[in-house]
Amino acid sequence: MEKSSRFMELFQYLQDPHLVARFQEVCGVHGTFSRSREPDRTHSHNNGACHHHIPGGSESEDPADMGAGEGEKVTGGDVRKRITGSSAVQNGAAVSASTAGGETVAVGGQTGPDSGTPATSTVKPLRKNSLTGDAGQEFLIENRFLYYMFTFGTELGNELFYITFFPFIMWNMDAFVSRRLIMVWVWVMYLGQCTKDVMGWSRPASPPVVKVEMFYNSEYSMPSTHAMSGTAIPFSLFFLTYGRWEYPFPLGFTLALCWCLLVCVSRIYMGMHSVLDVIVGFLYSALILLFFLPALDTIDGFNLTCRYAPLIIISLHLGLGLFSFTLDTWSTSRGDTAQILGTGAGVALASHVNHLLGLMPDPTPDQLPFTMPALSAGLVGAALVRLFLGVLVLVASRALMKAITIPLVCRLFRVPCDDVRKARQHMEVELPYRYIVYGTVGFNVLFLVPLLFSYTRLSCSL
């Protein structure tokens, strides 16, 4: 009994939002909400949707931002962070900023001890809430280095990173490693999102927590999928490349560990997760890797050689999506999961087609291990050109498929498409749209773009 009570105390301590708030204060993040405001504990979540139970109140919703849950950053000027120099000091203490239309109009500041320049900045959350359109409340930053470092860390788990990192590895270094890395990412993210919806835990309360980021605030919290991907991607990359590429073991392991820690800690800094969310996300991801990494050879071999692989790949990914999306009503997590599954299916199909056509063959054992090429202006320039042109093709194909798929699916299921963002909230529209669009993107990553490179003599020389 004593051990179980201690465990529960530890459990509650790690889940306490005040622990997150204290960590933010140590890192120089301070909220501007009034002291009289109590933590908002009157809301419930419906598969990620936040519903406030305030008599006579209504949930704020910006139609322009509905349906942005596929990882697209809102580009409105009233949402992005604004860091301005402190312009007023009152008794040496920071004064809360007031806003008009999202613009910072007054900033309190503190001067640094060794210089005459202001050390405190007023900042808006990185993005609007992708479900409600809530832009969040301003907060004060005292340590800009930590702010930028953890902002970079949290970006390592967002779509912009995925759409550049995986293709970069595939087009410039090692397609074998990249396609297996994508398989790991798909399964880790799928299991993480499903577990979130089953657990149904809300994000840390604000106040006391400062919401440095708002984009995922309406999704469930346990476990942290950022922590899961931030664990799975670097350590999978390390295990898949060590021995295949020549580099020191301590260097590879240290880089993977630093990557993992940066992403995990950034989610606490951002106020998006409790310490318990992050720890569980790390351990859950490690458990998945323990069982999944040894099976990669079998799964990849099946995708390449089995004559029924295309049918099974499509059926499996569709089945997994339909199973997970029957949990509740529309939310950004449903679209994100469909997007991930569609991308994974497209890459798996492309690997099968490449094998049938004899394109992009895997290196033979006598060609291994690879040695790291010496960096040169020509090598870096060629890699950047491949990345730029390849991503351009992906963005164009994504836009084209969206323009074709959404009206077609709306007409097929008789869903009004006057408001595209609202139409995409219908399950019968969102699932086919996500699968087709991002399945095409995944297919083009491994098949179309490398094929174009081979015709334009931009293919990787490795």
VEXDREN-2710 file (C-alpha; in Angstrom, 1 decimal):
% VEXDREN-2710
k/r/px/py/pz
1/MET/0.0/0.0/0.0
2/GLU/2.8/2.4/0.9
3/LYS/4.6/1.7/-2.4
4/SER/1.4/2.2/-4.4
5/SER/0.7/5.5/-2.6
6/ARG/4.2/6.7/-3.3
7/PHE/3.8/5.7/-7.0
8/MET/0.5/7.7/-7.1
9/GLU/2.2/10.7/-5.5
10/LEU/5.0/10.5/-8.1
11/PHE/2.4/10.1/-10.9
12/GLN/0.5/13.2/-9.8
13/TYR/3.7/15.2/-9.3
14/LEU/4.9/14.5/-12.8
15/GLN/1.4/15.3/-14.2
16/ASP/1.1/18.6/-12.2
17/PRO/1.0/21.7/-14.5
18/HIS/2.7/23.7/-11.8
19/LEU/5.8/21.6/-12.4
20/VAL/5.7/22.7/-16.1
21/ALA/5.2/26.3/-15.0
22/ARG/8.2/26.2/-12.7
23/PHE/10.4/24.8/-15.5
24/GLN/9.2/27.6/-17.8
25/GLU/10.0/30.2/-15.1
26/VAL/13.5/28.7/-14.7
27/CYS/13.9/29.1/-18.5
28/GLY/12.7/32.7/-18.5
29/VAL/9.1/32.3/-19.7
30/HIS/6.6/34.4/-17.8
31/GLY/2.8/34.7/-18.5
32/THR/1.0/38.0/-18.7
33/PHE/-2.4/36.7/-17.5
34/SER/-3.8/38.4/-14.5
35/ARG/-3.2/36.9/-11.1
36/SER/-6.9/36.7/-10.4
37/ARG/-7.5/34.4/-13.3
38/GLU/-7.8/30.8/-12.2
39/PRO/-6.7/27.7/-14.3
40/ASP/-9.4/26.9/-16.8
41/ARG/-10.6/23.5/-15.6
42/THR/-14.2/23.8/-16.9
43/HIS/-13.5/22.4/-20.4
44/SER/-13.8/18.9/-21.7
45/HIS/-12.3/17.4/-24.8
46/ASN/-14.1/15.5/-27.5
47/ASN/-11.4/13.7/-29.4
48/GLY/-9.3/16.7/-29.3
49/ALA/-12.0/19.3/-29.6
50/CYS/-12.1/21.7/-26.7
51/HIS/-15.6/22.6/-25.6
52/HIS/-16.0/25.3/-22.9
53/HIS/-18.9/25.0/-20.5
54/ILE/-19.4/28.6/-19.7
55/PRO/-23.0/29.7/-19.4
56/GLY/-23.8/32.2/-22.2
57/GLY/-20.4/31.9/-23.7
58/SER/-19.4/30.6/-27.1
59/GLU/-16.3/28.9/-28.4
60/SER/-14.2/31.2/-30.4
61/GLU/-13.7/29.9/-33.9
62/ASP/-11.9/31.5/-36.9
63/PRO/-13.2/29.8/-40.0
64/ALA/-10.1/30.8/-41.9
65/ASP/-8.1/28.5/-39.7
66/MET/-10.4/25.5/-39.5
67/GLY/-9.0/22.4/-41.1
68/ALA/-5.4/23.5/-40.8
69/GLY/-4.6/20.4/-38.8
70/GLU/-2.5/18.9/-41.5
71/GLY/0.5/20.8/-40.2
72/GLU/0.1/23.9/-42.3
73/LYS/1.4/27.0/-40.5
74/VAL/-1.0/29.8/-40.4
75/THR/0.6/32.8/-42.1
76/GLY/-1.4/35.6/-40.6
77/GLY/0.6/38.4/-39.2
78/ASP/-1.4/38.4/-36.0
79/VAL/-0.3/34.9/-35.2
80/ARG/3.4/34.7/-35.7
81/LYS/5.7/35.5/-32.8
82/ARG/6.7/39.1/-32.4
83/ILE/9.8/39.9/-30.4
84/THR/10.3/43.6/-29.7
85/GLY/12.6/45.5/-27.6
86/SER/11.3/46.5/-24.2
87/SER/10.3/50.1/-24.3
88/ALA/9.2/50.9/-20.8
89/VAL/10.5/50.0/-17.4
90/GLN/8.4/50.6/-14.4
91/ASN/10.2/50.2/-11.0
92/GLY/12.6/47.7/-12.7
93/ALA/9.8/45.2/-13.3
94/ALA/8.3/44.0/-16.6
95/VAL/4.9/45.5/-17.5
96/SER/2.4/43.3/-19.2
97/ALA/1.8/44.1/-22.8
98/SER/-1.5/45.1/-24.3
99/THR/-2.5/44.3/-27.8
100/ALA/-4.7/45.6/-30.5
101/GLY/-5.6/43.4/-33.4
102/GLY/-2.8/41.0/-32.4
103/GLU/-0.1/43.7/-32.7
104/THR/2.1/44.4/-29.7
105/VAL/1.5/48.1/-28.7
106/ALA/3.3/48.3/-25.4
107/VAL/6.1/46.2/-24.0
108/GLY/7.5/46.1/-20.5
109/GLY/11.2/45.3/-20.1
110/GLN/14.1/44.5/-17.9
111/THR/17.6/45.6/-18.7
112/GLY/20.4/43.1/-18.7
113/PRO/22.9/43.2/-15.9
114/ASP/25.9/43.8/-18.1
115/SER/24.5/45.9/-20.9
116/GLY/22.1/48.7/-21.5
117/THR/20.0/46.7/-23.9
118/PRO/16.6/45.3/-22.9
119/ALA/16.7/41.7/-21.8
120/THR/12.9/40.9/-21.8
121/SER/10.7/40.5/-24.9
122/THR/7.0/40.2/-25.4
123/VAL/6.1/37.3/-27.6
124/LYS/2.9/35.9/-29.1
125/PRO/2.4/32.1/-29.3
126/LEU/3.9/30.5/-32.4
127/ARG/0.7/29.5/-34.2
128/LYS/-3.1/29.8/-33.7
129/ASN/-4.9/26.8/-32.3
130/SER/-5.6/24.7/-35.5
131/LEU/-9.1/23.8/-34.3
132/THR/-10.6/26.8/-32.5
133/GLY/-8.5/29.6/-34.1
134/ASP/-7.4/30.8/-30.6
135/ALA/-4.3/32.9/-30.9
136/GLY/-3.3/32.6/-27.3
137/GLN/-2.0/35.2/-24.9
138/GLU/1.2/37.1/-24.9
139/PHE/4.0/36.1/-22.6
140/LEU/7.4/37.4/-21.6
141/ILE/10.8/35.9/-22.7
142/GLU/13.9/36.6/-20.6
143/ASN/16.2/34.1/-22.3
144/ARG/16.1/34.4/-26.0
145/PHE/18.7/31.7/-26.6
146/LEU/16.5/29.1/-24.9
147/TYR/13.4/30.4/-26.7
148/TYR/15.0/29.9/-30.1
149/MET/16.6/26.6/-29.2
150/PHE/13.4/25.0/-28.0
151/THR/11.4/26.5/-30.9
152/PHE/13.9/24.7/-33.2
153/GLY/13.5/21.6/-31.1
154/THR/9.7/21.6/-31.4
155/GLU/9.9/22.2/-35.2
156/LEU/11.8/18.8/-35.4
157/GLY/8.4/17.2/-34.9
158/ASN/6.3/19.3/-37.3
159/GLU/5.4/18.7/-41.0
160/LEU/7.9/21.2/-42.4
161/PHE/10.7/19.2/-40.9
162/TYR/9.3/15.9/-42.2
163/ILE/8.7/17.1/-45.7
164/THR/12.3/18.3/-46.0
165/PHE/14.3/15.8/-43.8
166/PHE/13.0/12.5/-45.2
167/PRO/13.4/13.6/-48.9
168/PHE/16.8/15.0/-48.2
169/ILE/18.1/11.7/-46.8
170/MET/16.4/9.8/-49.7
171/TRP/17.6/12.1/-52.5
172/ASN/21.1/12.9/-51.2
173/MET/22.3/10.1/-49.0
174/ASP/20.6/6.7/-48.7
175/ALA/17.2/5.8/-50.1
176/PHE/17.4/2.4/-48.3
177/VAL/17.7/4.1/-44.9
178/SER/15.1/6.8/-45.7
179/ARG/12.3/4.4/-46.7
180/ARG/12.8/2.3/-43.6
181/LEU/12.9/5.4/-41.4
182/ILE/9.6/6.5/-42.9
183/MET/8.1/3.1/-42.0
184/VAL/9.2/3.5/-38.4
185/TRP/7.8/7.1/-38.3
186/VAL/4.4/6.0/-39.7
187/TRP/3.9/3.2/-37.1
188/VAL/5.2/5.2/-34.1
189/MET/3.0/8.2/-35.0
190/TYR/0.0/6.1/-35.7
191/LEU/0.2/4.2/-32.4
192/GLY/0.9/7.5/-30.6
193/GLN/-2.2/9.3/-32.1
194/CYS/-4.5/6.3/-31.4
195/THR/-3.2/6.1/-27.8
196/LYS/-3.9/9.8/-27.3
197/ASP/-7.5/9.4/-28.4
198/VAL/-8.0/6.3/-26.2
199/MET/-6.5/8.0/-23.1
200/GLY/-8.3/11.3/-23.7
201/TRP/-6.1/13.4/-21.3
202/SER/-6.2/17.2/-21.7
203/ARG/-3.2/19.5/-22.0
204/PRO/-1.7/21.2/-19.0
205/ALA/-4.0/23.9/-17.6
206/SER/-3.2/27.6/-18.4
207/PRO/-2.6/29.3/-16.0
208/PRO/-0.3/28.4/-14.4
209/VAL/1.3/27.0/-17.6
210/VAL/2.2/29.5/-20.3
211/LYS/1.2/28.4/-23.8
212/VAL/4.2/29.2/-25.9
213/GLU/2.6/27.2/-28.7
214/MET/-1.1/27.0/-29.5
215/PHE/-1.3/24.9/-32.7
216/TYR/-1.9/21.5/-31.1
217/ASN/-3.6/22.8/-27.9
218/SER/-7.0/21.2/-28.7
219/GLU/-5.6/17.7/-29.2
220/TYR/-5.2/15.2/-26.4
221/SER/-2.0/15.1/-24.5
222/MET/-1.0/11.6/-23.4
223/PRO/1.5/10.5/-24.7
224/SER/3.5/13.2/-26.4
225/THR/3.8/12.2/-30.1
226/HIS/6.5/14.9/-30.4
227/ALA/8.5/13.0/-27.8
228/MET/7.7/9.7/-29.6
229/SER/8.9/10.9/-33.0
230/GLY/11.8/12.8/-31.4
231/THR/12.9/9.4/-29.9
232/ALA/12.1/7.2/-32.8
233/ILE/13.6/9.2/-35.7
234/PRO/17.2/9.9/-34.3
235/PHE/17.7/6.5/-32.7
236/SER/16.3/4.6/-35.7
237/LEU/18.6/6.7/-38.0
238/PHE/21.5/5.8/-35.7
239/PHE/20.7/2.1/-35.7
240/LEU/20.0/2.0/-39.4
241/THR/23.2/3.8/-40.4
242/TYR/25.8/2.5/-37.9
243/GLY/27.9/-0.1/-39.7
244/ARG/26.4/0.9/-43.0
245/TRP/28.2/4.3/-42.9
246/GLU/31.6/4.8/-41.4
247/TYR/31.4/7.1/-38.3
248/PRO/32.3/6.8/-34.7
249/PHE/29.8/5.1/-32.4
250/PRO/30.0/7.8/-29.7
251/LEU/29.4/10.5/-32.2
252/GLY/26.2/8.9/-33.6
253/PHE/24.8/8.0/-30.2
254/THR/25.5/11.4/-28.8
255/LEU/23.8/13.2/-31.7
256/ALA/20.8/10.9/-31.4
257/LEU/20.5/11.5/-27.6
258/CYS/20.9/15.3/-28.0
259/TRP/18.2/15.3/-30.7
260/CYS/15.9/13.3/-28.5
261/LEU/16.4/15.4/-25.4
262/LEU/16.0/18.7/-27.3
263/VAL/12.6/17.6/-28.8
264/CYS/11.3/16.1/-25.5
265/VAL/12.3/19.1/-23.3
266/SER/10.9/21.6/-25.9
267/ARG/7.4/20.2/-25.4
268/ILE/7.5/21.1/-21.7
269/TYR/9.0/24.5/-22.5
270/MET/6.2/25.1/-24.9
271/GLY/3.6/24.3/-22.3
272/MET/2.1/21.6/-24.5
273/HIS/2.8/18.6/-22.3
274/SER/3.3/17.6/-18.7
275/VAL/6.6/15.9/-17.7
276/LEU/4.6/12.6/-17.4
277/ASP/3.4/12.9/-21.1
278/VAL/7.0/13.3/-22.3
279/ILE/8.4/10.5/-20.2
280/VAL/5.6/8.1/-21.3
281/GLY/6.1/9.2/-24.9
282/PHE/9.9/8.4/-24.7
283/LEU/9.3/5.0/-23.1
284/TYR/6.4/4.1/-25.4
285/SER/8.5/4.9/-28.5
286/ALA/11.5/2.9/-27.1
287/LEU/9.2/-0.1/-26.6
288/ILE/7.8/0.2/-30.2
289/LEU/11.4/0.4/-31.6
290/LEU/12.4/-2.7/-29.5
291/PHE/9.8/-4.8/-31.4
292/PHE/9.7/-3.0/-34.7
293/LEU/13.3/-2.5/-35.7
294/PRO/14.1/-6.3/-35.9
295/ALA/11.1/-6.7/-38.2
296/LEU/12.1/-4.0/-40.7
297/ASP/14.0/-6.5/-42.9
298/THR/10.9/-8.7/-43.2
299/ILE/8.5/-5.8/-43.8
300/ASP/10.7/-4.1/-46.3
301/GLY/11.4/-7.4/-48.2
302/PHE/7.6/-8.0/-48.4
303/ASN/6.9/-4.5/-49.8
304/LEU/9.6/-5.0/-52.4
305/THR/9.0/-8.5/-53.6
306/CYS/5.5/-9.8/-52.8
307/ARG/3.2/-9.7/-55.8
308/TYR/0.2/-8.9/-53.6
309/ALA/2.1/-6.2/-51.8
310/PRO/0.3/-3.2/-53.4
311/LEU/-3.2/-4.6/-52.5
312/ILE/-2.2/-5.4/-49.0
313/ILE/-0.4/-2.1/-48.4
314/ILE/-3.5/-0.1/-49.5
315/SER/-5.9/-2.3/-47.6
316/LEU/-3.8/-2.3/-44.4
317/HIS/-3.4/1.5/-44.3
318/LEU/-7.0/2.1/-45.0
319/GLY/-8.1/-0.4/-42.4
320/LEU/-5.9/1.1/-39.8
321/GLY/-7.3/4.5/-40.5
322/LEU/-10.9/3.5/-40.4
323/PHE/-10.4/1.6/-37.2
324/SER/-8.9/4.6/-35.4
325/PHE/-11.3/7.2/-36.8
326/THR/-14.4/5.6/-35.4
327/LEU/-13.5/6.8/-31.9
328/ASP/-15.2/10.2/-32.0
329/THR/-16.1/13.2/-34.1
330/TRP/-13.8/15.5/-36.2
331/SER/-10.5/16.6/-34.8
332/THR/-7.1/17.6/-36.2
333/SER/-5.6/14.4/-35.0
334/ARG/-7.8/12.4/-37.3
335/GLY/-6.6/14.3/-40.3
336/ASP/-2.9/14.1/-39.2
337/THR/-3.1/10.3/-38.7
338/ALA/-4.7/9.9/-42.2
339/GLN/-2.0/12.0/-43.6
340/ILE/0.7/9.9/-42.0
341/LEU/-0.9/6.6/-43.1
342/GLY/-1.3/7.9/-46.7
343/THR/2.3/9.0/-46.9
344/GLY/3.5/5.6/-45.6
345/ALA/1.3/3.8/-48.1
346/GLY/2.6/5.9/-51.0
347/VAL/6.3/5.3/-50.1
348/ALA/5.7/1.6/-49.7
349/LEU/4.0/1.4/-53.1
350/ALA/6.8/3.4/-54.7
351/SER/9.4/1.0/-53.3
352/HIS/7.5/-2.0/-54.8
353/VAL/7.3/-0.2/-58.2
354/ASN/11.0/0.7/-58.1
355/HIS/11.9/-2.9/-57.4
356/LEU/9.8/-4.2/-60.3
357/LEU/11.3/-1.7/-62.8
358/GLY/14.8/-2.1/-61.5
359/LEU/15.1/1.6/-60.4
360/MET/17.1/2.8/-57.4
361/PRO/18.5/-0.7/-56.6
362/ASP/19.9/-1.2/-53.1
363/PRO/23.7/-1.4/-52.8
364/THR/25.2/-4.8/-52.6
365/PRO/27.1/-5.9/-49.5
366/ASP/30.5/-5.5/-51.2
367/GLN/29.7/-1.7/-51.7
368/LEU/29.3/-1.2/-47.9
369/PRO/30.2/0.5/-45.7
370/PHE/29.8/4.0/-47.2
371/THR/32.3/6.6/-46.3
372/MET/31.3/10.2/-45.5
373/PRO/32.2/12.3/-48.6
374/ALA/34.4/15.4/-48.0
375/LEU/32.2/18.5/-47.9
376/SER/32.7/20.8/-50.9
377/ALA/30.8/23.7/-52.4
378/GLY/29.8/21.6/-55.4
379/LEU/28.5/18.7/-53.2
380/VAL/26.5/21.1/-51.0
381/GLY/25.2/23.0/-54.0
382/ALA/24.0/19.8/-55.8
383/ALA/22.3/18.6/-52.6
384/LEU/20.4/21.9/-52.1
385/VAL/19.4/22.0/-55.8
386/ARG/18.0/18.4/-55.5
387/LEU/16.2/19.4/-52.3
388/PHE/14.7/22.6/-53.8
389/LEU/13.6/21.0/-57.1
390/GLY/12.2/17.9/-55.4
391/VAL/10.2/19.8/-52.8
392/LEU/8.9/22.0/-55.5
393/VAL/7.6/18.9/-57.3
394/LEU/6.0/17.6/-54.1
395/VAL/4.3/20.9/-53.3
396/ALA/3.0/21.2/-56.9
397/SER/1.7/17.6/-56.9
398/ARG/0.1/18.2/-53.5
399/ALA/-1.7/21.3/-54.6
400/LEU/-2.9/19.7/-57.8
401/MET/-4.2/16.6/-56.1
402/LYS/-6.0/18.7/-53.5
403/ALA/-7.7/20.8/-56.2
404/ILE/-8.9/17.6/-57.9
405/THR/-9.7/15.4/-55.0
406/ILE/-11.7/17.6/-52.7
407/PRO/-14.4/18.7/-55.2
408/LEU/-14.6/15.1/-56.6
409/VAL/-15.1/13.5/-53.2
410/CYS/-17.6/16.1/-52.2
411/ARG/-19.6/15.5/-55.3
412/LEU/-19.4/11.7/-54.8
413/PHE/-20.7/11.8/-51.2
414/ARG/-23.0/14.8/-51.8
415/VAL/-21.3/17.1/-49.3
416/PRO/-21.5/20.8/-50.0
417/CYS/-18.1/22.2/-51.0
418/ASP/-18.9/25.9/-50.9
419/ASP/-16.8/26.1/-47.8
420/VAL/-13.9/23.7/-48.4
421/ARG/-12.6/23.8/-44.8
422/LYS/-15.9/22.8/-43.4
423/ALA/-16.4/20.1/-46.1
424/ARG/-13.0/18.6/-45.0
425/GLN/-14.4/18.1/-41.5
426/HIS/-16.7/15.3/-42.9
427/MET/-15.1/11.9/-42.4
428/GLU/-16.2/10.7/-45.8
429/VAL/-14.4/13.7/-47.4
430/GLU/-11.4/14.0/-45.2
431/LEU/-10.2/10.4/-45.3
432/PRO/-10.2/9.9/-49.1
433/TYR/-8.7/13.4/-49.6
434/ARG/-5.9/12.8/-47.1
435/TYR/-5.1/9.3/-48.4
436/ILE/-5.1/10.2/-52.1
437/VAL/-3.2/13.5/-51.7
438/TYR/-0.5/12.4/-49.3
439/GLY/-0.4/8.9/-50.8
440/THR/0.6/10.7/-54.1
441/VAL/3.1/12.8/-52.3
442/GLY/4.7/9.7/-50.6
443/PHE/4.8/7.9/-54.0
444/ASN/6.4/10.9/-55.7
445/VAL/9.1/11.2/-53.0
446/LEU/10.5/7.7/-53.8
447/PHE/9.5/7.3/-57.5
448/LEU/8.7/10.4/-59.5
449/VAL/11.3/12.8/-58.1
450/PRO/14.3/10.3/-58.3
451/LEU/13.1/9.4/-61.8
452/LEU/13.2/13.1/-62.8
453/PHE/16.6/13.4/-61.3
454/SER/17.9/10.5/-63.3
455/TYR/16.7/12.2/-66.5
456/THR/18.2/15.6/-65.6
457/ARG/21.5/14.0/-64.3
458/LEU/20.8/15.3/-60.8
459/SER/20.7/11.8/-59.2
460/CYS/22.8/11.2/-56.1
461/SER/26.2/9.8/-57.0
462/LEU/26.3/7.4/-54.0
END
